[in-house]
């Protein structure tokens, strides 16, 4: 009687198995990276290159100058009031004092407008009140107004800014609104005797 020899089954080498697994792992990795890229592109606001629906209330240029003791925290406002002219909520990201040296800007917060008290142009203190909301992330409802207060630190000498920019976004589009508010913060040993000049306006004629 002849006995049938069972077929021999040799286990696949680990090298061959790795050759099959590696391409699959690579495809998975590529898919994850692609998914991350898609998520980032969809989440990060795109720049529109314009000033957008947020406008600054008032006309003309506002100038502010505040002398203070060296190291003193101060608040400047104007009052600095903005209005959202769109039908969508906008989110304020940050405020930039164009031309102001680093280390002087402390932060900014938003108050309701119209205010419950008499608005101020500047003050020798900086503190976010209970009804204030600190940037970034403050939202302004459609067709609503907001009062922006900016905190600075007085450093030795005179330090000026040319204008203020508000960076904000809505529905994924990023904007930069220019505000014609210029000024100076001046630090000295005697705060009331420290020269403090508003930047000059350049005129042609």
C-alpha atoms as one frame of an Amber mdcrd trajectory, in Angstrom:
protein
   0.000   0.000   0.000   1.296   3.278  -1.025   1.023   6.038   1.462   0.353
   9.526   0.226   2.907  11.963   1.390   1.242  15.070   2.772   2.383  18.297
   1.171   5.070  20.014   3.105   4.080  23.451   4.421   6.982  25.748   5.060
   6.372  28.825   7.175   6.937  32.101   5.309  10.129  33.841   6.235   9.833
  36.863   8.473  11.565  38.936   5.776   8.769  38.205   3.280   6.118  39.018
   5.850   7.773  42.338   6.546   7.761  43.104   2.811   3.971  42.749   2.826
   3.380  44.642   6.065   5.614  47.624   5.389   3.730  48.897   2.307   0.466
  48.691   4.226   1.957  50.568   7.150   3.321  53.190   4.762  -0.094  53.644
   3.163  -1.693  54.055   6.583   0.925  56.637   7.542   0.351  58.553   4.313
  -3.381  58.493   4.952  -2.904  59.859   8.478  -0.653  62.656   7.238  -3.135
  63.524   4.493  -5.953  63.600   7.017  -3.945  65.914   9.290  -3.218  68.240
   6.388  -6.896  68.367   5.438  -7.887  69.066   9.038  -5.299  71.836   9.395
  -6.314  73.461   6.128  -9.960  73.411   7.121  -9.349  74.722  10.665  -6.742
  77.450  10.125  -8.312  80.762   9.043  -7.375  81.904   5.579  -6.265  85.483
   5.060  -8.666  87.554   2.992  -6.240  90.441   2.565  -8.925  92.966   3.507
 -10.158  94.761   6.588 -13.427  92.837   6.770 -16.760  93.715   8.381 -15.373
  95.162  11.629 -15.249  98.968  11.541 -13.873 101.560  13.949 -16.419 104.083
  15.180 -15.567 107.769  14.860 -13.830 109.838  12.217 -10.400 111.330  11.909
  -7.250 110.449  13.837  -7.181 110.142  17.606  -3.972 110.974  19.483  -3.089
 109.824  23.015  -0.067 110.541  25.220   0.425 109.177  28.720   3.422 109.939
  30.980   3.955 107.524  33.866   6.556 106.322  36.322   8.979 103.737  34.949
   7.382 100.290  35.201   3.881 101.692  35.761   1.017  99.795  34.122  -1.377
 102.035  32.205  -4.559 101.676  30.173  -5.310 103.507  26.931  -8.669 103.531
  25.206  -9.715 106.657  23.396 -12.464 105.355  23.734 -11.604 102.739  21.103
 -14.967 101.409  19.866 -15.553  98.909  17.057 -18.739  97.635  15.409 -19.432
  94.346  13.646 -21.365  95.256  10.493 -21.936  91.663   9.339 -24.612  89.085
  10.088 -21.998  86.694  11.510 -20.143  86.691  14.809 -16.495  87.778  14.604
 -13.709  86.700  16.962 -10.969  89.107  18.036  -7.496  87.528  18.026  -5.094
  90.282  19.055  -4.237  93.968  18.940  -1.004  95.329  17.466   0.422  98.751
  18.318   2.281  99.440  15.079   5.699 100.994  15.748   5.703 100.357  19.500
   8.857  98.558  20.754   8.586  95.057  22.201   7.975  94.637  25.913   5.583
  97.558  26.355   2.288  96.008  25.226   0.660  94.074  28.102  -2.644  92.927
  26.611  -6.164  94.070  25.806  -9.715  93.469  26.923 -13.201  94.309  25.699
 -16.043  96.016  27.537 -19.710  96.315  26.531 -20.738  99.402  24.594 -22.562
 101.642  25.431 -20.725 101.615  28.786 -22.288 101.613  32.225 -19.858 104.361
  33.330 -18.189 107.357  31.754 -15.592 106.151  29.231 -11.948 107.105  29.755
  -9.081 107.851  27.367  -6.271 106.606  29.629  -5.615 105.553  33.231  -2.626
 104.783  35.465  -3.599 101.166  35.982  -4.363  98.052  33.953  -6.762  95.446
  35.261  -9.475  93.440  33.507 -12.769  94.245  35.313 -15.500  91.737  36.034
 -17.503  92.726  32.984 -14.391  92.738  30.762 -13.235  89.908  28.488  -9.539
  89.522  27.715  -8.182  88.853  24.238  -7.698  86.533  22.412 -10.993  84.836
  21.655 -13.464  87.618  22.452 -16.517  87.473  20.189 -18.534  90.405  18.887
 -22.112  89.570  17.942 -23.628  90.641  14.597 -24.226  94.414  14.449 -22.948
  94.815  18.027 -20.366  97.268  19.352 -17.413  96.674  21.655 -15.080  98.963
  23.609 -11.409  97.926  23.473  -9.010  98.852  26.292  -5.261  98.300  25.843
  -2.698  97.778  28.593   0.860  99.110  28.352   3.917  99.319  30.600   5.829
 102.592  30.798   9.535 102.168  30.069  12.241 104.780  30.374  11.979 107.403
  27.660   9.321 108.158  25.064   7.826 105.311  23.022   5.329 105.973  20.234
   3.000 103.962  18.025   1.718 105.054  14.585  -1.669 103.313  14.532  -3.446
 100.270  15.949  -4.349  97.092  14.063  -7.028  94.631  15.149  -6.536  91.058
  13.941  -9.733  89.009  13.867 -11.568  86.361  11.882 -15.011  85.085  10.963
 -16.002  81.834   9.220 -12.376  80.946   8.613 -11.372  84.245   6.936  -8.759
  86.382   8.721  -8.750  90.178   8.616  -6.664  93.139   9.781  -8.563  96.322
  10.606  -6.577  99.568  10.852  -7.546 102.084  13.537  -6.339 105.690  13.219
  -5.278 105.891  16.862  -1.685 106.980  17.495   0.058 107.875  20.687   2.929
 107.622  23.094   3.713 106.172  26.503   6.569 107.822  28.371   8.397 106.595
  31.447  10.403 108.753  33.832  11.227 109.248  37.496   8.671 112.057  37.724
   5.641 110.946  35.785   3.963 114.354  35.549   7.149 116.106  34.357   8.108
 113.528  31.716   7.812 114.925  28.149   5.299 112.878  26.173   4.446 113.796
  22.594   1.870 112.376  20.218   3.469 111.311  16.912   3.281 114.092  14.337
   0.981 113.709  11.363   2.712 113.821   8.002   1.083 116.333   5.680   1.878
 117.366   2.153   1.364 120.751   0.659
